[in-house]
Amino acid sequence: MSIFLSPAKQFFGAILLVLSFLPGAVSALQEDHAEVEPEAEKEFNASEVILHHVMDDHIWHLWDHGGTIYLPVVVYSAEKGLDVFSAHHFYDEHHKIVEYNGYKLEHNHIYLTESGKAVLDLSITKNVAMLFINAALLLLVFLAVAKGYQKNKGLAPRGIQSFFEPIIVFVRDEIVKPNIAHHHEKFLPYLLTLFFFILFGNLLGLLPGAGNLTGNISVTLVLAVLTFIITNVKGNKGYWSHIFWTPGVPLPLRIVILPVELIGIFTKPFSLTIRLFVAITAGHIVLLSLLCFAFIFQSVTIGFVSSLIVLFIDLIELLVAGIQAYVFTLFSSLYIGMATAEHEHH
């Protein structure tokens, strides 16, 4: 067996390990409700459960009785300086939120107890942990693919290399090359990384108990800002002249066009940010809402029917995961191509 298949086995083994530790989403919903109200029965709050799973958090709850991971809290304030401790200190034995060492946790934001001022929160939250996992999987997979190319130079691809090569070629030939043309080689590494980062993040987010990485607007904003920076730094003279002094347009119209063009520079990354954030978050909310029907109506029949619908929608979400990675990369390529294209004026 080829040596370069070993990292592939590690990758799929890691996926299986994660799956083995993650219970079903229905079980997680039940446990969340039980932890919030351990002492008394309370009406099921679907919105609270859905937001808990969609929003970021300082803890990562996987299952009941020891299945909660308390993530590191890293905070800085002028009054207390730098503090590092476990999020476990914010919860008592009944999982009620308590104050700790002059800090209080409210709506997943940390404040100073005395002054009420917000601190600089640099904690490893659930989405940050998912970011590290996503990056580690990308490194693991594509280092294996790179080894495959080195070992099978001039030969047909094998193993994990043969799986990812058609996807890489598709991104290069169908997304990047048509939009950036002869400049595409220098931007290809970034755009391939962008595509697979979003794709892996979308797919990992569909696992039970996983964090909503690409449904976090901070993550999508950073990705959009990276495209914004590359587009405008690499923009050539023709790109900027079309913005500030559009050729072939009468002077009075240029006064109107200039602010429109300037606004357009910033609406592009804004649209990238919102499109990915809304698409992924909306999908998660729909899935969780359907799962909540079983607890709202307390009916096995409704729970069975909603589970079947969730299974169908989950398959659609797999398609959406690929589509959103494609769309984000496509528009990024288009914006970069527009900024680097050679313009001819007559």
Secondary structure, DSSP 4 states (H G I P E B T S, - for coil): --TTHHHHHHHHHHHHHHHHH---HHHHHHHHHHHH-SSS-----HHHHHHHHHS--SEEEEETTTEEEEPEEEEEETTTEEEEEEGGGGB-TT--B--BTTEEEETTEEEETTT-PBPEE----HHHHHHHHHHHHHHHHHHHHHHHHHHTTTS---THHHHHHHHHHHIIIIIIHHHHGGGHHHHHHHHHHHHHHHHHHHHHTTSTT---STT-HHHHHHHHHHHHHHHHHS--HHHHHHHHS-TTS-HHHHHHHHHHHHHHHHHHHHHHHHHHHHHHHHHHHHHHHHHHHHHHHT-HHHHHHHHHHHHHHHHHHHHHHHHHHHHHHHHHHHHHHHHHPPP---
